[in-house]
Amino acid sequence: MSSPENTDIIQFDDINPDTDEPAFIPIELSATERDAHQNPVWVVDNEFLQKKNFRKNKQGDLIAHPVFRAGAPNKPMPITVSEPLVTTLEGGTEQKPTPFNFKIAPPTRPKDRFKDVVLAFDDIYNQTGIMEGADPYDLEIMDVTNPNYVEGFGARPLRLKFLDMGEALFGRGQKGRHRQATKRKTSKLTKARKGFEADPVISQWLDESRLRQDQKGLYVQPLKKALYILDMNPQKILQGEKGNPRTVYGTKEFSKSAFLAWLERLKNEKTWTDINGKKWSLEEWASADADERVDIAGDGNIESKKGESIVYKGKSKTAKKGTKSTRQWMMSGLKHFLGFHGRMFTEKMVGTMFEKPTPILNYSALRMTSEQLQKLEKCLARKDDDGKMLDDLNKDGKIVFTQESYHRTEKGDVDERGIYQPHEREGEKKLETWTTEISDWEDAYLYFKIALETGWRAYEGLTMTVNLKEGLNPDDDYNTAVFYQKVNRGGVKFDIMRIKFLTRKTWHVKRFTHEEFILPKDTEGLIQAKLDKIQKGVSKFGQEGWTDSKIFDTYGIQHYKEIDGKQVVNDDHALIGYDGKYVDVGTYKFPTTHGLTATKKAQLPKNYTMREFKTTGNELKLQAIIRHCIVKADVDLEQTAENPITKKTVKIGQYWLTNTMHSLRHVFAQYWLWKSDHNFSFVARKGHWAGVKILEEAYGGTDSDENITQNITFGEKSLEEVEQEKVKSDSKELTKYVNRNKDVEESTPSGFR
């Protein structure tokens, strides 16, 4: 280290067992060295490096060994936190997801970022913290010879530096041996979370409010953050403004409007100080970009102590929270809490701090032409322009393709000195190679064909199951099924396939499923083939010579699932892919998130299965296949459109890449709007939208030329002509449908027709 005054201290909440004090490390940023992204190169104090660790040799004698094995003797040790390493710890890339889900601070907070990486390494090695109960990952031998190899941890010297850092800080035994997990002392923030939920006014709110059970836990942390920034506790904010009786609940003068006016002023006051001495208002902190926010408290705060983080560092659930921003979650938490306790209005509060922002809908004009749609379907079916199957298998029977990542760029890695070496294509879009099976393409094709008929959302399709024992059961809210409906209209009789799947997005209004027709016979045939396969597999259970593993390998169905530590018969079988391919078996019918509070989770039985569906990562391959074929369909990725509200030009063509699965819902909307002469009411029902307004504003946009055509066409017709045409059309179309399909062999299994 250059001099004591340049030395920085990184302090941990964890306890050093030798001193029973918080562990810390003397460290400084190199004045000269930076990696290619200008990330800091840390230099560890030489004296700190000379710490000894006593280990037993084969004879049982205690031998002193230096803790750090990667640094040179008597020299300060450089150590770098690189972007690829952080990406690995945070969950990996789209193509190469990792089993980790650590939350690492952004580069703008280098000390917190360094600390988070050290703790993540220690957690992985010791199987403690958020890695508790996971498969072991030996970071000392993290190479291709390791059965649990994960790419992205860098060279072994760098891994040893971080591992030995944990050894020096927490003294947890010899490296190079799998050790028994040592439970870390509960962090201050974890204790604070539990203490927060134990507050009587918080626990009452969580126990008695009308919030959906799966939503309650989602509002706890945003509320707690909001109170931290306001430098208040739950009791204090309920007391209202000091000296203002109109904000004191229970008095004659109390007014919700006055309470709201106080909050409107309070949110703009500088009430919280961060570790850098900057003062923040609630509005400023909640509205800032993630990289700009500082969540470590500084001096002068009452409710948060210096050095304390106000943000929970556990597994991130951001993706499960829909599209709400940090600000919206914090304001929603405040509104729900204050409204429950009678301080605040509970209805929509337009024009106030609690008003929900109107979503900016940019993609209503996104559509495919008939030619592009045909190209997409042929690509997914692996057929050429003449309808012949492609010869696209490699020598291993795989289908391999490369595509540019829509959100990742090429990055280098650290060398043995811990210095970042840039990639030869540094900064360019990352090239991702996908190795797929024929079955993956069959899944993508079936998913697409049903999406075109139903408009289902991504996980509505991937959690679609059939239960041969139950069939169609109107008494079960979560019943999903494929069945046939008998039709007798004007003397025309026929059966028509229908599919019933979970919606989730409408569960809060007690609408659990949606039913829709499957009209094309080729789509019906694909579904029927999958039903037949499932039925054959089910019939093999218990038969001599048919083990459960053999049935799974042959028919893709799983006999048992584990719920709450118990093995039970699995009757719900996936329509897309084999059982458990995209969603864990046993979680198909669970909500998107459990929404439990930390208190409720702590009270759960040991083997309790969390009530939320869990994806496996294979859905990324499905997305890549569909994205690949959308590009092959020659859609305009550079397409732009002017937003009618903001008047800004938006590059809507990128939506095909960034929101691939949901883009098919846009295809469905435009496909059926054009086929129905823009009958928004019909398409809204078919696509299970809440109403015509959202369909029209978000999916069903038309250009000015189409509006002119519609006005001229509809204006030339009289109402009488329209009515007569409709009667003739109904009879004609029904008869045509039956005649077109009368020669199709019906092979519907018992219980479905």
C-alpha positions in Angstrom: 0.0 0.0 0.0 1.3 3.4 -0.8 0.5 5.2 2.4 -1.9 4.8 5.4 -3.9 7.8 4.3 -4.7 6.2 1.0 -5.9 3.0 2.6 -9.6 2.3 2.4 -11.5 -0.1 4.7 -14.2 -2.5 3.4 -16.3 -3.6 6.3 -18.6 -6.6 6.4 -21.7 -7.3 8.5 -20.2 -10.8 9.1 -18.2 -11.5 12.2 -14.6 -12.4 12.4 -14.4 -15.3 14.9 -11.0 -14.3 16.2 -12.1 -10.8 17.3 -15.9 -11.2 17.5 -16.1 -7.9 15.6 -17.3 -7.2 12.1 -14.7 -8.5 9.5 -12.8 -5.9 7.5 -10.1 -5.7 5.0 -7.6 -2.9 4.3 -7.5 -2.3 0.6 -7.0 0.5 -1.9 -7.8 1.3 -5.5 -4.7 1.2 -7.8 -3.8 4.7 -8.9 -2.6 3.4 -12.2 -4.2 0.1 -13.2 -7.7 -0.2 -14.7 -9.3 -2.8 -16.8 -10.7 -2.2 -20.3 -14.0 -1.0 -18.8 -12.3 1.3 -16.3 -13.3 -1.0 -13.5 -11.0 -0.6 -10.5 -8.1 -2.9 -9.8 -8.0 -3.4 -6.0 -4.7 -3.8 -4.2 -4.8 -5.7 -0.9 -2.5 -4.6 1.9 0.7 -6.6 2.2 0.5 -7.0 6.0 -3.0 -8.3 5.7 -1.7 -10.9 3.2 0.8 -12.3 5.7 -2.0 -13.6 8.0 -1.4 -17.2 8.9 -3.9 -20.1 9.0 -3.0 -23.1 11.1 -3.8 -26.5 9.5 -3.1 -30.0 10.5 -0.7 -32.1 8.5 -0.9 -35.9 8.1 0.7 -36.4 11.5 -1.8 -34.2 13.1 0.6 -31.3 13.8 -0.6 -27.7 13.4 1.4 -26.1 10.6 1.2 -22.3 9.8 0.3 -21.6 6.1 -0.2 -18.2 4.5 -3.9 -17.6 3.8 -3.3 -16.1 0.4 -2.0 -18.5 -2.2 -2.2 -16.5 -5.4 -0.2 -13.3 -4.5 3.5 -13.0 -4.8 5.5 -13.1 -1.5 5.9 -9.7 0.3 4.0 -7.8 -2.5 0.6 -6.2 -2.5 -1.9 -8.3 -4.4 -4.1 -6.9 -7.3 -7.6 -8.2 -7.6 -10.3 -7.2 -10.1 -14.1 -7.4 -10.2 -14.8 -7.9 -14.0 -18.1 -7.7 -15.8 -18.0 -11.4 -16.9 -17.6 -12.4 -13.3 -20.5 -10.3 -12.1 -22.6 -11.6 -15.0 -21.9 -15.2 -13.9 -22.8 -14.4 -10.3 -26.0 -12.6 -11.3 -27.4 -15.5 -13.4 -25.4 -15.6 -16.6 -26.4 -14.8 -20.1 -29.6 -15.6 -22.1 -27.8 -18.5 -23.8 -25.7 -19.6 -20.8 -27.7 -19.1 -17.6 -25.9 -20.0 -14.4 -27.4 -21.5 -11.2 -26.7 -18.3 -9.2 -28.9 -15.3 -8.5 -26.7 -13.0 -6.4 -27.4 -9.3 -6.4 -24.2 -7.4 -7.1 -23.9 -3.7 -6.6 -23.4 -1.6 -9.8 -19.9 -0.2 -10.8 -20.8 3.2 -9.4 -20.5 1.7 -5.9 -17.1 -0.1 -6.2 -16.7 -0.9 -2.5 -20.2 -2.5 -2.3 -19.5 -4.3 -5.6 -16.3 -5.8 -4.3 -17.9 -6.8 -1.0 -20.8 -8.5 -2.8 -18.5 -10.6 -4.9 -16.4 -11.7 -1.9 -19.6 -12.8 -0.1 -20.9 -14.5 -3.2 -17.7 -16.6 -3.5 -17.9 -17.5 0.2 -21.5 -18.4 -0.1 -21.0 -20.6 -3.1 -18.0 -22.4 -1.5 -19.6 -22.9 1.8 -23.2 -23.5 0.6 -24.4 -20.9 3.0 -26.7 -17.9 2.7 -28.7 -17.9 -0.6 -26.8 -20.9 -1.8 -27.8 -23.0 1.2 -29.0 -26.5 0.2 -27.7 -26.1 -3.4 -25.4 -28.4 -5.3 -21.7 -28.0 -4.3 -19.6 -25.9 -6.6 -15.8 -26.4 -6.1 -14.4 -23.0 -7.2 -10.9 -24.3 -6.9 -11.4 -26.8 -9.6 -13.9 -24.8 -11.7 -12.7 -26.1 -15.1 -14.2 -28.5 -17.7 -13.1 -31.5 -15.6 -15.5 -30.4 -12.8 -19.0 -32.0 -13.2 -20.5 -28.8 -11.9 -18.4 -26.6 -14.2 -19.8 -23.1 -14.7 -18.1 -20.8 -17.2 -17.3 -17.2 -16.3 -15.4 -17.4 -13.0 -12.1 -16.5 -14.6 -8.6 -18.1 -14.2 -7.8 -20.1 -11.1 -5.5 -17.4 -9.5 -8.4 -15.0 -9.5 -10.7 -17.5 -7.9 -8.2 -18.3 -5.3 -7.9 -14.6 -4.4 -11.6 -14.3 -3.7 -11.7 -17.6 -1.9 -8.8 -16.8 0.3 -10.3 -13.4 1.0 -13.2 -15.1 2.6 -10.8 -17.3 4.5 -8.9 -14.4 5.9 -12.0 -12.5 6.8 -14.1 -15.3 8.3 -11.6 -18.1 9.1 -13.7 -21.0 8.0 -11.2 -23.8 7.6 -9.0 -25.2 5.0 -9.5 -24.5 1.4 -9.4 -27.4 -1.1 -11.7 -29.5 1.1 -15.5 -29.6 1.1 -16.4 -28.4 4.5 -19.5 -28.3 6.5 -21.5 -25.2 5.9 -21.0 -22.6 8.6 -24.1 -20.6 9.1 -23.3 -16.9 8.8 -24.4 -14.6 11.5 -27.8 -13.0 10.5 -27.1 -9.7 8.9 -28.3 -6.5 10.3 -30.6 -6.0 7.3 -32.1 -9.5 7.7 -32.8 -8.8 11.3 -34.3 -5.5 10.4 -36.6 -7.1 7.9 -38.0 -9.5 10.4 -38.2 -6.7 13.0 -40.1 -4.5 10.5 -42.7 -7.2 9.8 -43.1 -7.7 13.6 -44.1 -4.1 14.1 -47.8 -4.2 15.3 -49.0 -1.8 12.6 -47.1 -3.7 9.9 -48.2 -7.2 11.0 -51.8 -6.0 11.3 -51.7 -4.6 7.8 -50.2 -7.8 6.4 -52.7 -10.0 8.3 -55.9 -8.1 7.7 -55.6 -6.1 4.5 -57.4 -7.0 1.4 -54.2 -7.3 -0.6 -53.9 -10.6 -2.5 -52.1 -13.1 -0.4 -49.5 -13.6 -3.2 -48.9 -9.8 -3.4 -48.4 -9.0 0.3 -44.8 -9.9 0.5 -44.0 -7.8 -2.6 -45.0 -4.6 -1.0 -43.0 -5.0 2.3 -39.6 -4.1 1.0 -40.7 -1.1 -1.2 -42.6 0.3 1.8 -39.6 -0.2 4.1 -37.3 1.5 1.6 -39.7 4.4 1.3 -39.8 4.8 5.1 -36.0 4.6 5.3 -35.7 7.5 2.7 -38.3 9.5 4.6 -36.2 8.7 7.8 -39.4 7.4 9.5 -40.6 4.2 11.1 -44.2 2.9 10.6 -45.5 4.3 13.8 -44.0 7.8 13.1 -45.6 8.2 9.7 -49.0 7.2 11.0 -48.7 10.0 13.6 -48.8 12.7 10.9 -47.1 16.0 10.7 -45.9 17.5 14.0 -48.0 20.5 15.0 -50.6 20.0 12.3 -53.8 18.6 13.9 -55.4 18.1 10.5 -52.9 15.2 9.8 -53.5 13.5 13.2 -55.8 10.6 12.8 -58.7 10.3 15.3 -59.0 14.1 15.9 -62.0 16.2 14.7 -59.7 18.2 12.5 -58.2 15.1 10.7 -58.5 15.2 6.9 -57.2 12.7 4.4 -56.7 15.5 2.0 -54.5 17.3 4.6 -52.5 14.1 5.2 -51.9 13.7 1.5 -50.9 17.4 1.2 -48.3 16.8 3.9 -46.9 13.7 2.1 -46.7 15.6 -1.2 -44.5 18.2 0.5 -42.5 15.6 2.5 -41.6 13.5 -0.6 -39.7 16.4 -2.0 -37.7 17.2 1.2 -34.1 16.0 1.6 -34.7 13.5 4.4 -32.0 10.9 4.0 -28.2 11.0 3.7 -26.1 8.4 1.9 -22.6 7.2 2.7 -21.1 9.8 0.4 -22.9 12.6 2.3 -25.4 13.3 -0.5 -28.9 14.1 0.7 -31.9 12.6 -1.0 -35.6 13.2 -1.1 -38.0 10.3 -1.6 -39.0 11.5 -5.0 -35.4 11.9 -6.1 -34.2 8.5 -4.8 -37.2 6.5 -6.1 -37.0 8.1 -9.6 -33.3 7.7 -10.1 -31.7 5.1 -12.3 -30.5 2.0 -10.6 -26.8 2.9 -11.1 -27.3 6.3 -9.7 -29.0 5.3 -6.4 -26.8 4.8 -3.3 -28.4 2.5 -0.8 -25.7 2.7 2.0 -26.7 5.1 4.8 -24.4 7.8 6.0 -24.3 10.1 9.0 -27.3 11.9 10.5 -30.1 9.5 9.8 -32.4 8.3 12.6 -33.8 5.1 11.2 -30.7 3.8 9.3 -27.3 3.6 10.8 -24.1 4.6 9.0 -22.8 1.8 6.7 -26.2 0.0 6.7 -27.8 -1.0 3.4 -31.4 -0.1 3.0 -31.8 -2.6 0.1 -32.4 -6.3 0.7 -29.5 -8.3 -0.8 -31.3 -11.6 -1.2 -32.5 -13.1 -4.5 -33.9 -10.5 -6.8 -37.6 -10.9 -7.6 -37.7 -7.9 -9.9 -38.6 -10.1 -12.9 -41.6 -11.4 -11.0 -42.9 -7.9 -10.3 -44.2 -7.2 -13.7 -43.3 -3.8 -15.2 -43.6 -1.7 -12.1 -40.8 0.8 -11.6 -39.0 1.2 -8.2 -40.9 4.4 -7.7 -44.3 2.8 -8.4 -43.6 0.0 -6.0 -42.5 2.4 -3.2 -45.5 4.6 -3.7 -47.9 1.6 -3.9 -46.5 0.2 -0.7 -47.0 3.6 1.1 -50.5 3.9 -0.3 -51.7 0.4 0.7 -50.2 0.7 4.2 -51.6 4.2 4.9 -54.9 3.4 3.3 -55.4 0.4 5.4 -54.8 2.5 8.5 -57.3 5.1 7.4 -54.8 7.9 6.6 -55.1 7.8 2.9 -57.6 7.4 0.1 -57.7 3.9 -1.5 -59.2 4.7 -4.8 -57.3 5.8 -7.9 -55.5 9.1 -7.0 -55.1 10.9 -10.3 -52.9 13.9 -10.1 -51.2 12.9 -6.9 -47.9 11.2 -5.9 -49.8 7.9 -5.9 -51.2 8.1 -9.4 -50.1 5.1 -11.4 -48.2 6.3 -14.5 -50.0 5.7 -17.8 -48.1 3.1 -19.7 -46.5 4.3 -22.9 -47.8 2.0 -25.6 -45.4 2.0 -28.6 -46.1 -1.3 -30.4 -49.7 -1.3 -31.5 -48.7 -1.2 -35.2 -46.4 -4.2 -34.9 -47.6 -6.9 -37.4 -46.6 -9.5 -39.9 -47.7 -9.6 -43.5 -49.1 -12.9 -44.8 -45.9 -13.6 -46.6 -43.8 -13.1 -43.4 -46.2 -15.3 -41.4 -45.9 -18.1 -44.0 -42.1 -17.8 -43.8 -42.2 -17.9 -40.0 -44.3 -21.1 -40.0 -42.2 -22.8 -42.6 -39.0 -22.0 -40.6 -40.5 -23.4 -37.4 -41.7 -26.5 -39.3 -38.2 -26.9 -40.7 -39.5 -26.8 -44.3 -38.1 -25.0 -47.4 -40.1 -22.8 -49.8 -41.4 -25.9 -51.6 -42.7 -27.5 -48.4 -39.9 -30.1 -48.2 -38.2 -30.9 -44.9 -34.8 -29.3 -44.5 -31.7 -31.4 -44.2 -30.4 -29.3 -41.3 -29.1 -31.9 -38.9 -25.4 -32.2 -38.2 -23.5 -35.4 -37.8 -24.7 -35.7 -34.1 -28.3 -35.3 -35.2 -28.5 -31.7 -33.8 -29.7 -28.4 -35.3 -27.1 -25.7 -34.6 -27.6 -22.0 -35.4 -26.0 -18.7 -34.4 -27.7 -15.5 -33.6 -26.7 -12.1 -32.2 -27.8 -11.5 -28.7 -30.2 -8.6 -28.4 -28.9 -7.4 -25.1 -25.4 -8.8 -24.5 -22.2 -7.5 -26.0 -18.8 -9.2 -26.3 -16.6 -8.9 -23.2 -13.2 -10.2 -22.3 -12.0 -11.8 -19.2 -9.3 -11.4 -16.5 -5.9 -13.0 -16.9 -3.8 -14.7 -14.2 -2.6 -11.3 -12.9 -6.2 -10.2 -12.4 -6.0 -7.7 -15.3 -8.9 -7.5 -17.7 -8.1 -8.4 -21.3 -10.7 -7.2 -23.9 -12.4 -9.5 -26.3 -11.4 -9.2 -30.0 -15.0 -8.1 -30.8 -15.2 -6.0 -27.6 -18.5 -4.1 -27.4 -20.1 -5.7 -30.4 -23.3 -7.8 -30.1 -22.5 -11.2 -28.6 -22.7 -14.1 -31.0 -24.6 -17.0 -29.3 -24.6 -20.5 -30.7 -27.6 -22.7 -29.9 -27.5 -26.4 -30.2 -31.0 -27.8 -30.4 -32.9 -31.1 -30.9 -35.6 -31.9 -33.3 -38.0 -32.1 -30.3 -37.1 -28.5 -29.4 -38.3 -27.3 -32.9 -41.5 -29.5 -32.6 -42.2 -27.7 -29.3 -41.7 -24.3 -30.8 -43.9 -25.1 -33.8 -46.8 -26.4 -31.6 -46.5 -23.4 -29.3 -46.6 -21.1 -32.3 -49.6 -22.8 -33.9 -51.7 -22.7 -30.7 -50.6 -19.1 -30.1 -52.0 -18.1 -33.5 -55.4 -19.5 -32.4 -55.5 -18.4 -28.8 -53.1 -15.5 -28.3 -51.7 -17.1 -25.2 -48.9 -15.4 -23.3 -45.6 -17.2 -22.8 -46.2 -18.9 -19.5 -49.9 -19.5 -20.3 -48.6 -21.9 -23.0 -45.7 -23.4 -21.1 -47.8 -24.2 -18.0 -50.6 -25.7 -20.1 -51.3 -29.3 -18.9 -53.8 -32.0 -19.5 -55.2 -34.4 -16.9 -56.7 -37.6 -18.5 -58.3 -38.6 -15.2 -60.1 -35.3 -14.6 -60.8 -34.2 -18.1 -62.9 -31.1 -18.3 -64.0 -30.2 -14.7 -66.0 -26.9 -14.3 -65.8 -27.3 -10.5 -62.0 -26.9 -10.4 -60.9 -23.3 -10.8 -57.5 -24.4 -12.0 -58.7 -27.1 -14.3 -57.0 -27.1 -17.7 -58.1 -29.3 -20.6 -58.4 -30.1 -24.2 -62.0 -31.1 -25.2 -64.5 -31.2 -28.0 -67.7 -29.2 -28.1 -70.7 -30.4 -30.1 -72.2 -27.8 -32.4 -75.7 -27.8 -33.9 -76.3 -24.5 -35.7 -79.0 -24.3 -38.3 -79.0 -28.0 -38.9 -75.2 -28.1 -39.3 -73.7 -30.5 -36.8 -70.0 -31.0 -36.0 -67.5 -31.3 -33.2 -64.9 -28.5 -32.6 -61.8 -28.7 -30.4 -61.4 -26.3 -27.6 -58.4 -25.6 -25.3 -58.6 -24.3 -21.7 -55.5 -22.9 -20.1 -54.5 -20.9 -17.0 -54.3 -17.1 -17.4 -52.7 -16.0 -14.1 -52.9 -12.3 -15.0 -56.6 -12.3 -14.2 -56.5 -14.5 -11.1 -57.0 -11.5 -8.9 -60.5 -11.0 -10.4 -61.3 -14.7 -10.0 -60.9 -15.5 -13.7 -58.5 -18.4 -13.6 -58.8 -19.8 -17.1 -59.6 -19.0 -20.7 -61.2 -21.3 -23.3 -60.7 -21.0 -27.0 -61.4 -22.8 -30.3 -58.8 -24.7 -32.2 -60.1 -24.3 -35.8 -57.3 -25.4 -38.2 -57.2 -29.2 -38.7 -53.4 -29.3 -38.8 -53.2 -27.6 -35.4 -55.9 -29.9 -34.0 -53.9 -32.9 -35.4 -50.7 -31.8 -33.6 -52.6 -31.4 -30.3 -54.4 -34.7 -30.8 -51.1 -36.5 -31.5 -49.7 -35.1 -28.2 -52.8 -36.2 -26.3 -52.5 -39.7 -27.8 -48.9 -39.9 -26.7 -49.7 -38.9 -23.2 -52.6 -41.4 -23.0 -50.3 -44.2 -24.2 -47.7 -43.3 -21.6 -50.3 -43.2 -18.8 -51.5 -46.7 -19.8 -48.0 -48.1 -19.3 -47.8 -47.2 -15.6 -47.7 -50.4 -13.6 -47.3 -52.6 -16.7 -44.6 -55.3 -16.5 -41.4 -54.2 -18.2 -42.3 -50.6 -18.1 -40.4 -48.7 -15.4 -41.2 -45.0 -14.7 -37.9 -44.0 -16.3 -38.6 -46.0 -19.5 -42.0 -44.4 -19.7 -40.5 -41.0 -19.3 -37.9 -41.6 -22.0 -40.5 -43.0 -24.4 -43.5 -40.7 -23.8 -42.1 -37.8 -21.9 -44.5 -38.0 -18.9 -43.5 -38.2 -15.3 -45.3 -40.6 -12.9 -44.7 -38.8 -9.6 -44.0 -35.3 -8.4 -42.8 -34.0 -5.0 -45.0 -31.6 -3.1 -44.1 -30.6 0.5 -41.5 -33.3 0.7 -44.0 -36.0 -0.2 -44.1 -38.0 -3.4 -47.6 -37.9 -5.0 -49.0 -39.1 -8.3 -48.6 -36.6 -11.1 -51.7 -36.4 -13.3 -50.9 -33.0 -14.9 -48.9 -33.6 -18.1 -47.3 -30.8 -20.2 -48.8 -30.0 -23.6 -45.6 -28.3 -24.8 -42.5 -30.5 -24.3 -42.0 -33.3 -21.9 -43.0 -33.0 -18.2 -40.6 -30.7 -16.5 -38.9 -29.5 -19.6 -39.8 -25.8 -19.3 -41.5 -25.7 -15.9 -40.8 -27.8 -12.8 -43.2 -30.7 -12.4 -45.5 -30.0 -9.5 -45.5 -26.2 -10.0 -47.5 -25.9 -13.2 -50.6 -24.6 -11.5 -48.9 -22.3 -8.9 -49.1 -18.5 -9.2 -46.2 -16.5 -10.7 -44.9 -15.6 -7.3 -45.7 -16.8 -3.8 -45.7 -13.2 -2.4 -45.0 -14.3 1.1 -43.5 -12.0 3.7 -40.2 -13.0 5.4 -42.1 -13.7 8.6 -44.5 -16.0 6.8 -41.7 -17.8 5.0 -39.9 -18.4 8.3 -42.9 -20.1 9.6 -43.2 -22.6 6.8 -42.5 -26.3 7.4 -39.1 -27.6 6.5 -40.0 -29.3 3.2 -42.7 -26.9 2.1 -42.9 -26.4 -1.7 -43.1 -22.7 -2.4 -46.3 -21.9 -4.2 -44.9 -20.4 -7.4 -44.2 -22.0 -10.7 -40.5 -22.4 -11.5 -39.0 -22.4 -15.0 -36.0 -24.6 -15.8 -34.1 -22.4 -18.3 -35.0 -24.5 -21.3 -37.6 -21.8 -22.3 -34.6 -19.7 -23.4 -33.9 -22.2 -26.1 -37.5 -22.1 -27.2 -37.3 -18.3 -27.4 -34.1 -18.5 -29.4 -35.7 -20.8 -32.0 -38.7 -18.6 -32.4 -36.5 -15.5 -32.6 -34.3 -17.2 -35.2 -37.4 -17.9 -37.4 -38.8 -14.4 -36.9 -35.6 -13.0 -38.3 -35.7 -15.5 -41.1 -39.2 -14.3 -41.9 -37.7 -11.0 -43.0 -39.6 -8.8 -40.6 -38.4 -5.2 -40.5 -36.2 -5.0 -37.4 -35.5 -1.3 -38.2 -39.3 -0.5 -38.4 -40.2 2.8 -36.6 -43.5 4.3 -35.6 -44.5 7.6 -34.0 -46.1 7.3 -30.6 -49.5 9.2 -30.9 -49.2 10.5 -27.3 -45.5 11.4 -26.9 -45.0 12.1 -30.6 -41.6 10.4 -30.3 -40.3 8.0 -33.0 -39.8 4.5 -31.6 -37.8 1.7 -33.2 -40.6 -0.9 -32.8 -38.9 -3.5 -35.0 -36.6 -4.4 -32.1 -39.5 -5.7 -30.2 -39.3 -8.9 -32.3 -35.9 -9.5 -30.6 -36.4 -8.1 -27.1 -39.9 -9.5 -26.5 -39.9 -12.5 -28.8 -42.6 -14.7 -27.1 -45.0 -11.8 -26.4 -44.5 -10.5 -30.0 -46.6 -13.5 -31.1 -49.5 -12.1 -29.1 -49.1 -9.0 -31.4 -49.1 -11.3 -34.4 -52.3 -13.0 -33.1 -54.0 -9.7 -32.6 -53.3 -8.3 -36.0 -53.9 -11.7 -37.7 -57.4 -11.9 -36.3 -58.2 -8.2 -36.6 -57.4 -8.4 -40.3 -59.4 -11.6 -40.8 -62.4 -10.2 -38.9 -62.4 -6.7 -40.7 -61.1 -5.2 -37.4 -63.8 -6.5 -35.2 -62.2 -5.5 -32.0 -64.9 -6.9 -29.7 -64.6 -10.3 -31.3 -60.8 -10.3 -31.1 -60.7 -9.0 -27.5 -62.9 -11.9 -26.4 -60.8 -14.4 -28.4 -57.5 -13.1 -27.1 -58.7 -12.8 -23.5 -58.1 -9.1 -23.2 -59.9 -7.2 -20.4 -61.6 -5.0 -23.0 -61.5 -3.4 -26.4 -59.5 -0.4 -25.3 -56.3 -2.2 -24.4 -56.5 -4.3 -27.6 -56.9 -1.2 -29.7 -54.3 0.9 -28.0 -51.6 -1.7 -27.4 -52.0 -4.2 -30.2 -54.5 -3.1 -32.9 -53.0 0.0 -34.4 -53.8 0.9 -38.0 -52.2 3.5 -40.2 -54.0 6.4 -41.9 -54.4 4.6 -45.2 -56.3 1.8 -43.5 -58.5 4.2 -41.7 -59.5 5.8 -45.0 -60.3 2.5 -46.5 -62.4 1.4 -43.6 -64.4 4.6 -43.6 -65.2 4.3 -47.3 -66.0 0.6 -47.2 -68.3 0.7 -44.2 -70.0 3.9 -45.2 -71.2 2.5 -48.5 -73.2 -0.3 -46.8 -76.7 0.0 -45.4 -77.6 -1.7 -42.1 -80.2 -3.9 -43.9 -77.5 -5.1 -46.4 -75.1 -5.9 -43.5 -77.8 -8.0 -41.7 -78.8 -10.0 -44.8 -75.1 -10.6 -45.6 -74.5 -11.9 -42.1 -77.3 -14.5 -42.2 -76.1 -15.8 -45.6 -72.5 -15.8 -44.4 -73.2 -17.7 -41.2 -74.8 -20.6 -43.0 -72.3 -20.6 -45.8 -69.2 -20.6 -43.6 -70.5 -23.3 -41.2 -71.3 -25.6 -44.1 -67.9 -24.9 -45.7 -66.1 -25.7 -42.4 -67.9 -29.0 -42.0 -67.4 -30.1 -45.6 -63.7 -29.1 -45.6 -63.1 -31.4 -42.6 -65.5 -34.2 -43.1 -62.9 -36.5 -44.6 -60.5 -36.0 -41.7 -60.2 -39.1 -39.6 -61.3 -38.6 -36.0 -59.0 -40.4 -33.5 -60.1 -38.6 -30.3 -59.2 -40.5 -27.1 -62.0 -41.5 -24.7 -62.8 -38.6 -22.3 -61.9 -35.9 -24.7 -64.7 -36.0 -27.3 
